Amino acid sequence: MLSPTPLSLICALLLCLPLAVVFTITSPTATTIPVDLSKTQNQESTFPPPFSAAKRHQKIDLRLKSIPNSPPPPPPPLSLPEEDEPLLRVASRVNSRPVPRAAPKKLALMFLTTAPLPFAPLWELYLNQTPKTLFNIYVHADPTRKYDPPFSGVFARRVIHSRPSHRQTPSLTSAARRLLAHALLDDPSNAVFVLLSPSCVPLHSFNFTYRTLTRSKKSFIEILENEVGTYDRWAARGPDAMLPEVRLEDFRIGSQFWALTRKHARLVVSDRRLWPKFSLPCVRLDTCYPEENYFPTLLSMRDPLGCVPATLTHVDWSGRTDGHPRTYEASEVGPELIRTLRSDSPRYGDAVTNGSDSSVSQGQRRDPFLFARKFSPDTIQPLMSIARDVIFSD
């Protein structure tokens, strides 16, 4: 028998090679390769398409992408830092304007609570049939408290990572900043950020409230300068503890409840100058109300012209000296009370020194109260009975 020569072996190999290629192309494979779409999006494949089969798959992919009205894949769950400093740092980088501009603006309704929400049924009715493209809800709930019944309905799964919060400490202010950070990062369409308490109730329909807030280019926040007790509040952390960042003449007082523009919400979470002073513990607890001083002081110092120096949350302080406003009881609730609260006028701070717009200083503004507090939990039934015909009837 003749032994094969090297030349004959090479020829045989060349004749078999096309068969091997054909077999490789037509053989199916069951291997699935996980792909991180977030990393591959808008990037070219690192593998060249040498075969016609690969080209056919490319064409199919392109046709799928070109299907009209095909919704984009849902974004991955947002994982946010639990510690305040990195959370606020990330939130400070968001766009200060709502985006996309063609999308409707949204209200961020932020509830700061240490108890179950007694008026949840009223808020459910308030938001009933309201498109979810117009609002978001966020709840800061002190994790050391029990919430029975638990949050449900529009409040279900809306509780952000929360920390204990107590009066006469900086923790209430920290909670509000935490709510702002989460709302800024959660939805770029959030345009107005409204802080509410569990004892707050609406005074108008959602549509009325939405129009009032989204048509304004300014924040609604009470800013008062020449109030009784200003020095005691300023010196609550020590005689010179606020210096040099916050002078006595820069210190302001105002309601804890406000409605901020997206620009001002980002300004708050970006603040690294005033917050270290207001976060100091007080040495005098009877004059320690950081939540009523930090926000009006910051915005008065940074952007007074961007503020209407009034709160749109009605509260009755007449005759009160214990640090708590009047609480409305069930026997007082009726159409007449709602009409009375609506007809009252907000106090527009110190218009001249706050540098607000001329309509404030000239007494031309007449903004409506949109919310009111404090209502006792047992007022839920009389409030529900007049909700459709009175409260939500504009």
C-alpha positions as CSV (number, residue, x, y, z in Angstrom):
1,M,0.0,0.0,0.0
2,L,1.2,3.5,-0.9
3,S,1.7,5.9,2.0
4,P,-0.1,9.3,1.6
5,T,2.2,12.1,0.6
6,P,2.0,15.5,2.3
7,L,0.6,17.0,-0.9
8,S,-2.3,14.5,-1.0
9,L,-3.2,15.2,2.7
10,I,-3.4,18.9,2.1
11,C,-5.7,18.4,-0.9
12,A,-8.0,16.1,1.2
13,L,-8.1,18.7,4.0
14,L,-9.1,21.5,1.5
15,L,-11.9,19.3,0.1
16,C,-13.4,18.7,3.5
17,L,-13.2,22.2,4.8
18,P,-16.4,23.5,3.1
19,L,-18.4,20.6,4.6
20,A,-17.2,21.5,8.1
21,V,-18.2,25.2,7.6
22,V,-21.7,24.2,6.3
23,F,-22.2,21.9,9.2
24,T,-21.2,24.6,11.7
25,I,-23.6,27.2,10.3
26,T,-26.6,24.9,10.1
27,S,-26.1,23.3,13.5
28,P,-28.6,24.7,16.2
29,T,-27.4,25.8,19.6
30,A,-29.3,25.9,22.9
31,T,-26.8,28.2,24.8
32,T,-28.3,31.4,26.1
33,I,-26.0,34.3,26.7
34,P,-27.2,36.9,29.2
35,V,-26.9,40.4,27.9
36,D,-26.8,43.6,29.9
37,L,-29.1,45.8,27.7
38,S,-28.2,48.9,29.6
39,K,-24.5,48.5,28.6
40,T,-25.1,47.4,25.0
41,Q,-27.8,49.9,24.1
42,N,-26.6,52.2,21.3
43,Q,-23.4,50.3,21.0
44,E,-22.2,48.3,18.0
45,S,-21.6,44.5,18.4
46,T,-18.0,43.5,19.0
47,F,-18.7,40.4,16.9
48,P,-18.6,40.9,13.1
49,P,-21.4,39.3,11.1
50,P,-19.5,37.1,8.6
51,F,-22.4,34.8,7.8
52,S,-25.7,35.4,6.1
53,A,-27.6,34.0,9.1
54,A,-26.2,36.7,11.3
55,K,-27.2,39.4,8.8
56,R,-30.7,38.0,8.7
57,H,-30.9,38.3,12.5
58,Q,-29.7,41.9,12.3
59,K,-32.5,42.8,9.9
60,I,-35.1,41.2,12.1
61,D,-33.8,43.3,15.1
62,L,-34.1,46.5,13.1
63,R,-37.6,45.7,12.0
64,L,-38.6,45.1,15.6
65,K,-37.2,48.4,16.7
66,S,-39.0,50.3,14.0
67,I,-42.5,49.1,15.0
68,P,-44.6,52.2,15.6
69,N,-45.7,53.0,19.2
70,S,-43.6,50.1,20.6
71,P,-43.1,51.0,24.3
72,P,-39.6,51.1,25.5
73,P,-38.5,48.4,28.0
74,P,-39.2,49.3,31.6
75,P,-36.2,50.9,33.4
76,P,-34.4,48.8,36.1
77,P,-35.6,49.4,39.7
78,L,-34.0,52.6,41.1
79,S,-31.6,51.7,43.8
80,L,-31.0,54.8,46.0
81,P,-28.5,55.3,48.8
82,E,-30.0,54.9,52.3
83,E,-27.6,57.3,53.9
84,D,-28.5,61.0,53.6
85,E,-25.3,62.4,52.4
86,P,-24.9,60.2,49.3
87,L,-28.6,60.4,48.7
88,L,-28.7,64.2,48.7
89,R,-25.5,64.3,46.6
90,V,-27.0,62.2,43.9
91,A,-30.3,64.2,44.0
92,S,-28.4,67.5,43.7
93,R,-27.3,66.4,40.1
94,V,-30.8,66.2,38.6
95,N,-32.2,68.6,36.1
96,S,-33.7,71.6,37.7
97,R,-36.4,71.7,35.1
98,P,-39.1,69.1,34.6
99,V,-38.3,66.8,31.7
100,P,-39.4,65.9,29.1
101,R,-40.9,69.3,28.5
102,A,-43.7,67.9,26.3
103,A,-44.9,65.7,29.2
104,P,-47.4,67.0,31.7
105,K,-46.0,68.4,34.9
106,K,-46.6,66.4,38.0
107,L,-47.3,67.2,41.6
108,A,-45.2,65.4,44.2
109,L,-47.5,65.0,47.2
110,M,-45.1,64.3,50.1
111,F,-46.6,63.1,53.4
112,L,-44.4,63.3,56.5
113,T,-46.0,61.2,59.3
114,T,-45.3,59.4,62.5
115,A,-48.8,57.8,62.5
116,P,-51.3,56.1,60.2
117,L,-52.9,58.4,57.7
118,P,-56.4,59.0,59.2
119,F,-57.6,60.8,56.0
120,A,-56.4,58.3,53.5
121,P,-60.0,57.6,52.3
122,L,-60.4,61.3,51.6
123,W,-57.1,61.5,49.7
124,E,-58.2,58.4,47.7
125,L,-61.4,60.2,46.7
126,Y,-59.4,63.4,46.0
127,L,-57.2,61.4,43.5
128,N,-60.0,59.3,42.2
129,Q,-60.1,59.3,38.4
130,T,-57.0,61.6,38.3
131,P,-54.6,60.4,35.7
132,K,-51.4,59.0,37.3
133,T,-49.5,61.1,34.8
134,L,-50.3,64.2,37.0
135,F,-49.1,63.2,40.4
136,N,-46.8,61.0,42.6
137,I,-47.1,60.2,46.2
138,Y,-44.2,59.8,48.7
139,V,-44.5,58.9,52.4
140,H,-41.9,59.4,55.1
141,A,-43.0,57.2,58.0
142,D,-41.1,57.0,61.2
143,P,-39.9,53.4,61.3
144,T,-40.1,53.2,65.1
145,R,-43.9,53.6,65.1
146,K,-46.7,51.2,64.3
147,Y,-49.0,51.8,61.3
148,D,-52.3,50.1,61.8
149,P,-54.0,50.0,59.3
150,P,-51.0,49.8,57.0
151,F,-50.6,52.0,54.0
152,S,-52.8,50.9,51.1
153,G,-54.5,52.2,48.0
154,V,-52.6,55.2,46.5
155,F,-50.2,55.0,49.5
156,A,-49.2,51.4,49.0
157,R,-45.5,50.9,48.3
158,R,-45.0,54.7,48.4
159,V,-43.0,54.8,51.7
160,I,-39.4,55.9,51.2
161,H,-36.5,54.8,53.3
162,S,-37.3,56.7,56.5
163,R,-35.7,57.5,59.9
164,P,-37.1,58.5,63.3
165,S,-38.4,62.1,63.4
166,H,-39.2,64.1,66.5
167,R,-40.2,67.7,67.2
168,Q,-37.6,70.1,68.6
169,T,-34.9,68.3,66.7
170,P,-33.4,68.6,63.2
171,S,-34.9,65.2,62.3
172,L,-38.2,66.7,60.9
173,T,-36.2,68.9,58.6
174,S,-34.0,65.9,57.6
175,A,-37.2,64.0,56.7
176,A,-38.4,66.7,54.5
177,R,-35.1,66.9,52.7
178,R,-35.1,63.1,52.3
179,L,-38.6,63.3,50.7
180,L,-37.4,65.9,48.3
181,A,-34.4,63.9,47.3
182,H,-36.5,60.8,46.6
183,A,-39.1,62.7,44.6
184,L,-36.4,64.4,42.5
185,L,-34.8,61.2,41.7
186,D,-37.9,59.1,41.2
187,D,-39.6,61.1,38.4
188,P,-38.0,63.9,36.2
189,S,-41.6,65.2,35.5
190,N,-42.2,66.1,39.2
191,A,-42.5,69.9,39.0
192,V,-44.0,71.0,42.3
193,F,-43.2,69.4,45.6
194,V,-45.9,69.8,48.3
195,L,-45.2,68.9,51.9
196,L,-48.2,67.6,53.9
197,S,-48.9,66.3,57.4
198,P,-51.3,63.5,58.4
199,S,-53.7,66.1,59.8
200,C,-53.9,68.0,56.5
201,V,-57.0,67.8,54.3
202,P,-57.6,69.3,50.8
203,L,-59.9,72.3,50.4
204,H,-60.4,72.1,46.7
205,S,-60.5,69.4,43.9
206,F,-57.3,68.0,42.5
207,N,-57.8,69.8,39.2
208,F,-58.1,73.2,41.0
209,T,-55.0,72.5,43.1
210,Y,-53.1,71.3,40.0
211,R,-53.9,74.4,38.0
212,T,-53.0,76.7,40.8
213,L,-49.6,75.2,41.5
214,T,-48.4,74.3,38.0
215,R,-49.3,77.7,36.5
216,S,-47.0,79.4,39.1
217,K,-43.3,79.8,38.4
218,K,-42.7,80.5,42.1
219,S,-42.6,78.5,45.3
220,F,-45.2,79.1,47.9
221,I,-43.4,79.3,51.3
222,E,-44.1,81.5,54.3
223,I,-41.2,83.8,55.0
224,L,-41.4,86.1,58.0
225,E,-38.7,88.3,59.4
226,N,-39.7,90.5,62.3
227,E,-41.5,87.9,64.4
228,V,-41.6,87.7,68.1
229,G,-39.0,85.2,69.4
230,T,-36.8,85.5,66.3
231,Y,-33.6,85.9,68.4
232,D,-34.5,83.1,70.7
233,R,-34.9,80.7,67.8
234,W,-31.7,81.9,66.2
235,A,-29.8,81.4,69.4
236,A,-31.4,78.1,70.3
237,R,-28.1,76.2,69.5
238,G,-26.0,78.7,71.4
239,P,-25.5,82.5,71.1
240,D,-23.1,82.4,68.2
241,A,-23.6,78.9,66.9
242,M,-25.2,80.1,63.6
243,L,-22.4,82.4,62.7
244,P,-20.9,83.3,60.3
245,E,-23.2,81.5,57.8
246,V,-26.5,82.7,59.2
247,R,-26.6,86.1,60.7
248,L,-29.5,87.2,62.9
249,E,-30.7,89.6,60.2
250,D,-30.9,86.7,57.7
251,F,-32.8,84.4,60.0
252,R,-36.5,83.8,58.9
253,I,-39.6,82.0,60.3
254,G,-42.4,80.3,58.4
255,S,-44.8,77.5,58.2
256,Q,-43.4,74.0,58.0
257,F,-45.7,73.2,55.0
258,W,-44.9,74.6,51.6
259,A,-45.0,74.0,47.8
260,L,-41.6,74.2,46.1
261,T,-40.7,74.4,42.5
262,R,-38.3,71.8,41.1
263,K,-35.6,74.4,41.0
264,H,-36.0,75.1,44.7
265,A,-36.3,71.4,45.6
266,R,-32.9,70.9,44.0
267,L,-31.5,74.0,45.8
268,V,-32.5,72.4,49.1
269,V,-30.9,69.0,48.5
270,S,-27.8,70.8,47.2
271,D,-27.3,73.0,50.2
272,R,-24.1,72.3,52.1
273,R,-23.6,75.7,53.6
274,L,-26.6,76.4,55.9
275,W,-27.7,72.8,56.7
276,P,-24.6,72.1,58.9
277,K,-25.8,75.0,61.1
278,F,-29.5,74.1,61.3
279,S,-28.6,70.4,61.9
280,L,-26.9,71.2,65.2
281,P,-28.7,70.1,68.3
282,C,-30.5,72.8,70.3
283,V,-29.5,73.7,73.8
284,R,-32.9,75.3,74.3
285,L,-35.7,73.0,73.3
286,D,-38.6,75.5,73.9
287,T,-37.3,77.6,71.0
288,C,-36.1,74.8,68.7
289,Y,-38.1,74.5,65.5
290,P,-35.7,73.9,62.7
291,E,-38.4,72.8,60.3
292,E,-40.0,76.3,60.6
293,N,-36.7,78.1,60.1
294,Y,-34.4,76.3,57.7
295,F,-36.5,76.4,54.6
296,P,-37.6,80.0,54.7
297,T,-34.1,81.2,55.7
298,L,-32.4,79.2,52.9
299,L,-34.8,80.4,50.2
300,S,-34.9,84.0,51.5
301,M,-31.1,84.1,51.3
302,R,-30.7,82.3,48.0
303,D,-33.7,83.2,45.8
304,P,-36.3,85.5,47.4
305,L,-37.6,86.7,44.0
306,G,-38.5,83.1,43.2
307,C,-40.8,82.8,46.2
308,V,-44.3,83.9,47.0
309,P,-43.8,84.4,50.8
310,A,-47.0,82.6,51.9
311,T,-48.1,79.1,52.6
312,L,-51.2,77.7,50.9
313,T,-51.9,75.4,53.9
314,H,-54.4,77.1,56.2
315,V,-53.8,76.9,60.0
316,D,-55.4,78.7,62.9
317,W,-52.9,80.0,65.5
318,S,-55.2,82.5,67.1
319,G,-55.0,82.3,70.9
320,R,-52.5,79.5,70.9
321,T,-49.4,79.6,73.1
322,D,-48.4,75.9,73.4
323,G,-46.8,75.5,70.0
324,H,-49.8,73.7,68.5
325,P,-52.5,75.2,66.2
326,R,-56.2,74.8,66.6
327,T,-57.5,71.3,66.0
328,Y,-60.9,71.0,64.3
329,E,-63.3,68.5,65.8
330,A,-66.0,66.4,64.2
331,S,-68.8,68.7,65.5
332,E,-67.2,71.7,63.7
333,V,-67.0,70.1,60.2
334,G,-69.5,71.2,57.7
335,P,-69.9,73.2,54.5
336,E,-69.6,76.5,56.4
337,L,-66.2,75.6,57.8
338,I,-64.9,74.7,54.4
339,R,-66.2,78.0,52.9
340,T,-64.7,79.9,55.8
341,L,-61.2,78.4,55.4
342,R,-61.4,79.0,51.6
343,S,-62.3,82.6,52.0
344,D,-59.4,83.4,54.4
345,S,-56.4,85.2,52.9
346,P,-52.8,84.0,53.2
347,R,-50.3,86.2,55.0
348,Y,-47.7,87.4,52.6
349,G,-44.8,87.8,55.0
350,D,-42.6,90.9,54.9
351,A,-43.0,91.6,51.2
352,V,-40.5,94.5,50.9
353,T,-37.6,93.0,52.9
354,N,-38.1,89.6,51.2
355,G,-37.7,91.1,47.8
356,S,-40.8,89.4,46.5
357,D,-42.7,90.5,43.4
358,S,-44.5,93.8,43.4
359,S,-47.9,92.2,43.4
360,V,-47.2,91.0,46.9
361,S,-46.0,94.4,48.2
362,Q,-48.9,96.2,46.6
363,G,-51.5,93.8,48.0
364,Q,-52.6,92.5,44.6
365,R,-52.1,88.8,45.2
366,R,-55.1,86.7,46.3
367,D,-53.9,83.1,46.3
368,P,-56.3,80.5,47.5
369,F,-55.6,78.1,50.4
370,L,-55.4,74.6,48.9
371,F,-55.1,72.6,52.2
372,A,-55.9,73.0,55.8
373,R,-54.9,71.6,59.2
374,K,-55.2,70.4,61.9
375,F,-58.2,68.1,61.8
376,S,-58.7,65.4,64.4
377,P,-59.0,61.8,63.1
378,D,-62.7,61.6,64.0
379,T,-63.5,64.2,61.4
380,I,-63.1,61.7,58.6
381,Q,-66.8,60.8,58.4
382,P,-68.2,64.3,58.3
383,L,-65.4,65.2,55.8
384,M,-66.3,62.3,53.5
385,S,-70.0,63.2,53.6
386,I,-69.3,66.7,52.2
387,A,-66.4,65.8,50.0
388,R,-68.1,65.5,46.6
389,D,-70.6,68.3,47.0
390,V,-68.5,70.8,48.9
391,I,-64.8,70.2,49.1
392,F,-64.3,69.0,45.5
393,S,-66.9,71.3,44.1
394,D,-65.1,74.4,42.8
